[in-house]
Amino acid sequence: MTRILTKLNELHIISNGKMPIEQLREILIDIHPYVTSIHLREKQKTARELFQAVDLLSRDIPLSKIMLNDRVDVAFAAKVAGVQLAYHSLDQAIVKKEFPSLRVGSSIHSFQDGENALRDGADYVLFGHVYPSLSKPGKTPKGIEELSRVARLPIPVIAIGGITPENTKPVIQAGVNGIAVMSGVLDSSDPVSAVKAYVHALKDGDGKR
């Protein structure tokens, strides 16, 4: 039996914004017991559409596992776990002050970004991309060395970018708290088997800090 993950080896699944919400829901119903957080990264959806998507997903998936990308207003109204902020989002210090119920993640790309996120009260950072990634064509990956440097900051670090079950171990050994995956699970012909492979890789990598 696959063990449920702990805070020391989180597995975040991020939607790609290309899949009909009904199709995404069918996958998430099957895989959510194995993951820590589900990020709705649906940049093309309006606030109304995003709220409706959360309403649909929440019938089968705990709100405590759902994070929204960027949309603080919808995250608060829909009572999801939190929000993932990027450089163009509301300032995280403001979000933490005005919406204390939300878990706030900050997307970062450097050690300096991590220091800023820590200063402004982010609950964790999402750092990447670690390995070459199809979603970041032509962009140089940050690599394990830079990941290790960021992981030394006193804030939980979730790594993202080109991570597969086969290359998870060095990521975890860099000292991070977990990984985030998009295509590795959602584009798989067998998402359940794919997510289980990531869970086993996280366990084998020993996510203890």
C-alpha positions in Angstrom: 0.0 0.0 0.0 1.3 3.5 -0.9 1.8 5.6 2.2 0.3 9.1 2.4 3.0 11.7 2.2 4.1 14.0 5.0 5.0 17.6 5.1 8.6 16.6 4.6 7.9 15.0 1.2 5.1 16.9 -0.3 3.8 16.2 -3.8 2.0 19.0 -5.6 0.1 18.5 -8.8 -0.4 21.5 -11.0 -3.0 21.8 -13.8 -1.9 22.9 -17.2 -4.9 25.0 -18.1 -5.5 23.0 -21.3 -7.7 20.2 -20.0 -11.5 20.4 -19.6 -12.3 20.7 -15.9 -14.5 17.6 -16.1 -11.6 15.6 -17.4 -9.3 17.0 -14.8 -11.8 16.1 -12.1 -11.9 12.5 -13.2 -8.1 12.3 -12.9 -8.0 14.1 -9.6 -10.6 11.9 -8.0 -8.3 9.0 -8.5 -5.0 10.6 -7.6 -5.8 13.0 -4.8 -5.3 10.5 -2.0 -1.6 10.3 -3.0 -0.9 14.0 -3.2 -0.5 16.9 -0.8 -1.8 19.8 -2.9 -3.6 20.4 -6.1 -2.9 23.7 -7.9 -5.5 25.0 -10.3 -3.3 27.0 -12.7 -6.1 28.0 -15.1 -4.9 31.4 -16.5 -7.6 31.5 -19.2 -10.5 31.1 -16.8 -12.5 34.0 -15.5 -13.1 34.4 -11.8 -16.6 33.0 -12.2 -15.3 30.0 -14.2 -12.6 29.3 -11.6 -15.1 29.5 -8.7 -17.3 27.0 -10.6 -14.4 24.7 -11.2 -13.6 24.7 -7.5 -17.2 24.0 -6.7 -17.2 21.0 -9.0 -13.9 19.6 -7.7 -14.9 20.1 -4.1 -17.7 17.5 -4.4 -15.0 14.8 -4.4 -11.8 16.5 -3.4 -11.1 18.2 0.0 -10.9 22.0 -0.2 -7.9 21.6 2.1 -5.9 20.2 -0.8 -6.8 22.8 -3.4 -4.6 25.8 -4.2 -5.4 28.5 -6.7 -2.8 30.2 -8.9 -2.8 34.0 -8.6 -6.5 34.6 -7.9 -6.6 35.6 -4.2 -10.2 36.8 -4.5 -11.5 33.4 -5.7 -9.3 31.5 -3.3 -10.8 33.3 -0.4 -14.4 33.2 -1.7 -14.2 29.5 -2.5 -12.5 28.7 0.9 -9.7 26.7 -0.6 -6.4 26.0 1.2 -4.4 28.8 -0.3 -3.0 30.6 -3.3 0.2 30.4 -5.3 1.6 33.9 -6.1 3.9 34.9 -9.0 5.8 38.1 -9.7 2.7 39.7 -11.2 0.4 38.8 -8.4 -0.7 40.8 -5.3 2.2 41.4 -3.0 2.4 38.4 -0.6 2.8 40.5 2.5 -0.6 42.2 1.7 -2.2 38.8 1.1 -0.8 37.4 4.4 -2.1 40.4 6.2 -5.6 40.7 4.6 -6.3 37.0 4.1 -4.6 35.2 7.0 -6.7 32.0 6.4 -4.9 31.3 3.1 -1.7 29.4 2.8 0.5 31.5 0.6 3.1 30.0 -1.8 5.6 32.2 -3.7 6.9 31.1 -7.1 10.7 32.0 -7.1 13.6 31.6 -9.5 16.6 32.6 -7.4 18.0 32.7 -3.9 17.3 36.4 -3.7 13.6 35.7 -4.6 13.6 33.2 -1.7 14.9 35.7 0.8 12.3 38.2 -0.3 9.5 35.5 0.0 10.8 34.7 3.5 10.8 38.4 4.5 7.3 38.9 3.2 5.8 36.0 5.1 5.3 33.3 2.5 4.4 29.9 3.9 6.6 28.1 1.3 8.3 28.7 -2.0 8.0 26.9 -5.4 11.5 27.0 -7.0 12.4 26.1 -10.5 12.8 25.0 -13.1 15.3 22.4 -11.8 15.7 20.3 -14.9 15.0 21.0 -18.6 11.3 21.3 -19.0 8.9 21.2 -21.9 6.9 24.0 -20.4 10.1 26.2 -20.4 11.6 25.6 -23.8 14.9 27.2 -24.4 15.3 28.4 -20.8 18.4 27.2 -18.9 17.4 25.0 -15.9 18.4 26.2 -12.4 20.0 22.8 -11.5 20.6 20.9 -8.3 23.4 23.2 -7.0 21.2 26.3 -7.0 18.3 24.2 -5.6 20.5 23.1 -2.7 21.4 26.8 -2.0 17.7 27.8 -1.9 16.9 24.8 0.2 19.1 26.2 3.0 16.7 29.1 3.5 14.5 28.7 6.6 11.3 28.2 4.6 9.8 25.1 3.0 10.9 24.6 -0.6 9.0 22.8 -3.2 11.0 22.0 -6.4 9.4 22.1 -9.9 10.5 21.6 -13.5 11.3 18.5 -15.4 11.1 16.2 -12.4 10.5 12.6 -13.1 10.4 9.6 -10.7 13.9 8.7 -12.0 15.5 12.0 -11.2 13.6 12.8 -7.9 16.2 11.4 -5.5 18.8 14.1 -6.0 16.1 16.7 -5.8 15.0 15.5 -2.3 18.6 15.0 -1.2 19.2 18.7 -2.0 17.1 19.4 1.1 13.7 20.4 -0.3 10.3 19.6 1.3 8.8 18.2 -1.8 8.2 18.4 -5.5 5.6 19.8 -7.9 4.6 18.0 -11.1 2.4 18.9 -14.1 2.8 16.8 -17.2 4.5 13.9 -15.4 1.1 12.9 -14.0 -1.6 14.7 -15.9 -0.3 13.8 -19.3 0.3 10.2 -18.4 -1.8 7.5 -20.0 -2.1 6.0 -16.4 -2.1 8.9 -13.9 -2.6 6.7 -10.9 0.5 4.6 -11.7 2.4 7.8 -12.5 1.5 9.4 -9.2 2.4 6.2 -7.3 5.8 6.2 -9.0 6.4 9.7 -7.7 5.3 8.8 -4.2 7.7 5.8 -4.1 10.5 8.0 -5.5 9.9 10.6 -2.8 10.1 7.8 -0.1 13.3 6.4 -1.7 14.8 9.8 -1.8 14.3 10.2 1.9 12.7 13.6 2.3 14.0 14.1 5.9 15.9 17.4 6.4 
